[in-house]
Amino acid sequence: MELHNRNVRTDVRELGALVGDVLAAQASTEAYETVEELRNAAIHYRRGDASNRDRLHESVEELSTTREGIVARAFTTYFELINLAEERERVRSIRNADDDGSLHDSFDATIAEFADQGVDPETLEDLLADVLIEPTFTAHPTEARRATVKAKLRSIANHLEELDERNLTERERNAIWRDVTAEVTSLWGTRQVRQRPPEPEDEARNVGWYLENTLFDVVGDAYEEFEETISKEYNDVDCPKLFEFRSWAGSDRDGNPFVTPEVTDETLERQRAVAIEKYRDRCKRLSAVLSQDGERYAIDDALAESLAADAERFPTVVEEARERYPDEPYRQKLRLMRERLDRVDDVRPGEYPDGDAFLADLDVIADSLIADGQDAVHESFVEPLRRQVDTFGFTLASLDLRDHRENHTEAVAEAVAIEGVDYREMDEEARTEFLTQAILQDDPVVDADEPGDVSETTERVLERFQAFAEWQDEYGQQAIDTYCISMTEEPSHVLEVLFLADQVGAVSLPDHCGLDVVPLLETESALNGAERILGTLFDNEAYATALDVRGSVQEVMLGYSDSNKENGFLAANWDLYENQRRIAQFCRKEDVTLRLFHGRGGSISRGGGPMNEALLALPNETVTGQVKFTEQGEAIAEKYANPRIAERELEQMLDAQIRARHEANEEPTEVVPDRWVDAMETMVPVARETYRDLLNTDGFVSYFGQATPISVVEDLNLGSRPASRSGERTVEDLRAIPWVFSWTQTRLILPGWYSLASGIDAYLDAVGEEDGLETLREMYEEWPFFRTTLDNAGLALARTDPEIAAEYADLADDDLRERFFPELIGEYERGRELVLSISGRDQLLRREWLSESLDRRNPYVDPLNLLQASLLGRTHRTEEEERTLRLTVNGIAAGMKNTG
């Protein structure tokens, strides 16, 4: 049976034609012809029908200012729609493969494999009980599109789904296509570029959209699939809670002065309100189903007792429920459950104190249905809601707080100075001793409510910690129970946060600790010093007590972005791999459960790439079952905007994590041959030095400023957080996202491959090319870490286009261009040659669909790149030209399907 009416070629062809029709209608036939001329010139060159890009250059240079804006809008609109076509194709692939049993990386295949291997039910239950996957949404500014544009695109995507999956009459098809035309016409007239930066509240609402509109419903479906899959091979194996969702949006204060306690409070309040409304709606739907006649169907004792307790709690409401639903006990119970939901955040008593209490009432209904033989009703209607409550609680997504360690140090120093303590002059050992004693004593050291004459930084930090204690009282500990410390370098940086939490009552040892304190290790020194930092903390009386209260689970966050920007792609990946192993081995020795928090970005250089492959490539020692990772910007939209893709993402995550955990149980210490480690330790120092030499070479920062659109990216209003930490144009000070974003725009994606070739060549020089390549090929075939690293570099190399990059290099001063561009291209070409040689492929990309996607996109990105380079090269730009320039950034980001 054919599941679909269309294919990707049909979608691309018809949507592309529609853009042309709208362009001609909304601008002019002449404008349409101009765009067609540019498109054809780019295609002819890419196909080899033209020997150079001269005609394309001439066409771009001949554009009037007005026509430049139309061209930028036309290609940007095209890419937005083509992205929808490729999303639809991914859905087709998932559904077709699921239907014919060929879905790779599937939970179904893994469970069948476990059964074949003789994994017994108890082992599988233990395995599942270990697993907890925590995607964590951040507000980092990597989403170039406006919310208004995204809403229109989702509407078009829904229409494409109807055309593809429904049996329609010709009249119905025409009506849907008319609506698509209307949406594209509206999209054409919509401003693509933000006129103001999004506020933190906007970012929190954006993250909330995916939780509320996609994941909330998907979770129930996903668990149903997981349970069905398990039941095919195993009897009586329960599927426990496997996922939690967390968020930094509205709570991440690092480098963002606009994330105030008021913003966080509003985010918590809105998320709870959304969750409560969702549950109230589900209870109403459930009431329509659970209409069983109490005279014909018995209820168990627990439900009867629960109704009796409700009668004491709400006598008036119970009477009303009995009148409205006579002899319908399930409906009576659901009416009272809605009443308790209504009273959350209300002055009236009787509300549910938390999601667990609501879940307990659902369990009473579920148990009664099962006892009465109504398993089908329970499985179809009650169990999905149970899974939603178990996953989302009353919080929707738990918030993590984060700030830079310097702010905590400043706040502690100023606050205790009023009490006569000179914290600033203490060395690390003295600071640790002081903080420990202060945490363990009963009385507070500082008055957080009235700290006296302190700086604005200290005032903000103390206000946040006071609010933290109040948030936990109001919304529950689960709503906000993690505090992440950026740029952690010393044990005292962790103890400072524990101290501040203690001063406001969120910590009261030895009985209560309301937060996990999470060091973010992102520099080379911090990663290499991880055992020293953690060892001091684990031996510290105050911290060890807090850790014990928190279940002896230590979360450690690893910073991929800044590690890469500091060390380069190869060295950063190896540092992270090696230090993860060391941290995991150390925690195991200390009998502490490690939960790694991977601070990944969307781009390859910032830890991006397929999540399931990343999970499988982690060292066995680190796979405790619990894992946490950031989801950012356009990666959120790509993974979670479409329900079918979102469910598939969850399945792949679970499949990878359960396989990785099983392997870790079988082989707790990953065996890595010494010759492989020697190879890495020969490559990495040279790769690191090569990368740092580039960044530290006099003139490189100027070249970066002249040969990339960083000046435009900084002013794009992508996010509420400033693009740099101090406003200075230095590589060190610049945030990783605009650093990667700017290179991506120029199609010279050096953060994803620069110095890889230098490192590999150093190894080949040391051991001989023939023997060295043989070892590297063995590493690629047998070592998931090295294979994933090389494949990710290959992806960045494949997306690099030296000819387009040369257009931007030409914008730099001649001496800067000659000093840097040939070196960059030389590293690219050698990297490309080595990746192909080691992988044994004849192309950089091992996924055919990705190669097809790049081939489809490249001719359409080229005109935008040439137009952008032309605009950047102008000394003085009009306001209209500035708008067009900003639009080209959006268009290239859509065409590359990546920003930073």
Beta strands, then each sheet from edge to edge (+ up, - down):
strand 1: 132-137
strand 2: 246-247
strand 3: 398-404
strand 4: 480-486
strand 5: 507-508
strand 6: 512-513
strand 7: 516-521
strand 8: 553-559
strand 9: 593-599
strand 10: 626-631
sheet 1: 1+ 2+ 3+ 4+ 7+ 8+ 9+ 10+ 1+
sheet 2: 5+ 6-
end
